Amino acid sequence: MAEENIFQEKQQSQSPSKKEKNTGMAIVAYILFFVPLLTESKNDPFVKYHVKQGLVLFIGWIVIAIIDIIFPSQLLIISRLFSLCLFVLLIIGIINALKGEQKPLPVIGKLGEQIKF
């Protein structure tokens, strides 16, 4: 009986650390989306969801950079505004990951859900 209690306590103490690790990897997915794909977290559906959301944000920043190169001065204010919007979405995604939620980001979140890998 005492052995069962010790075993249950060990399982309970190990569970939160795994959740924290996955939450950490989900946060990293917004900063460098490919890093969680290089770890064992790549099989976790929670982390994968946030990797996809982070990938959509990364693609958005690439598009803005290309627009800045093609039209350096004409669309400067608009591209800065879009960059600010993407930064706000990044913060929202990190907050969702911290809460343990899988909520799509506003406006671009549905694109992330369509990515398959």
C-alpha positions in Angstrom: 0.0 0.0 0.0 2.8 2.4 0.9 4.6 1.5 -2.4 1.5 2.5 -4.4 1.3 5.9 -2.7 5.0 6.5 -3.4 4.5 5.5 -7.1 1.5 7.8 -7.4 3.4 10.7 -5.9 6.2 10.2 -8.4 3.8 10.1 -11.3 2.1 13.3 -10.1 5.5 15.1 -9.6 6.6 14.1 -13.1 3.4 15.2 -14.9 3.8 19.0 -14.3 7.4 19.0 -15.5 6.3 17.4 -18.8 3.6 20.0 -19.2 6.0 22.8 -18.4 8.4 21.5 -21.0 5.7 21.3 -23.7 4.6 24.8 -22.8 8.2 26.0 -23.1 8.6 24.4 -26.5 5.3 25.9 -27.6 6.6 29.4 -26.6 9.9 28.7 -28.4 7.8 27.8 -31.5 6.7 31.4 -31.8 10.2 32.7 -31.6 12.0 30.1 -33.7 9.3 27.8 -35.1 11.7 25.1 -36.3 13.5 24.4 -32.9 10.7 22.2 -31.4 10.8 20.2 -34.6 14.4 19.2 -33.8 13.5 17.8 -30.3 11.3 15.0 -29.0 8.4 17.6 -28.7 7.8 17.3 -32.4 5.3 14.5 -31.7 3.3 16.5 -29.2 0.0 17.8 -30.8 0.1 20.9 -28.5 3.6 21.9 -29.6 2.8 21.1 -33.3 -0.2 23.4 -33.2 1.9 26.3 -31.9 4.7 25.5 -34.4 2.2 25.9 -37.2 1.0 29.2 -35.8 4.6 30.4 -35.5 5.3 29.3 -39.0 2.5 31.5 -40.3 3.8 34.5 -38.4 7.3 33.8 -39.8 5.9 33.7 -43.4 4.1 36.9 -42.7 7.3 38.6 -41.7 9.0 37.2 -44.8 6.2 38.7 -47.0 6.7 42.1 -45.3 10.4 42.0 -45.8 10.0 41.3 -49.5 7.5 44.2 -49.8 10.1 46.4 -48.1 12.7 45.4 -50.6 10.5 45.9 -53.6 8.9 49.2 -52.4 11.3 50.6 -49.9 9.8 54.0 -49.3 6.3 53.9 -50.8 4.8 51.4 -48.3 7.0 52.0 -45.3 4.2 53.1 -43.0 2.0 50.2 -44.0 4.7 47.6 -43.7 5.6 48.9 -40.2 1.9 48.7 -39.2 1.7 45.1 -40.4 4.9 44.3 -38.6 3.4 45.7 -35.4 0.3 43.7 -36.0 2.4 40.5 -36.4 4.2 41.3 -33.2 0.9 41.7 -31.3 -0.1 38.3 -32.7 3.2 36.8 -31.5 2.4 38.0 -28.0 -1.1 36.6 -28.2 0.3 33.3 -29.3 2.8 33.2 -26.5 0.1 34.0 -24.0 -2.1 31.2 -25.4 0.8 28.8 -25.1 1.4 29.8 -21.5 -2.2 29.2 -20.7 -2.1 25.8 -22.3 -4.7 26.8 -24.9 -4.8 25.9 -28.6 -6.7 29.0 -29.8 -6.1 30.1 -33.4 -4.5 33.6 -33.7 -6.9 36.3 -34.9 -6.9 36.8 -38.7 -4.1 34.4 -39.6 -4.8 31.5 -37.2 -6.9 29.5 -39.7 -3.9 29.4 -42.1 -1.9 27.7 -39.5 -4.5 25.0 -38.9 -4.4 24.1 -42.6 -0.7 23.3 -42.6 0.0 19.6 -42.6 3.2 17.9 -41.2 
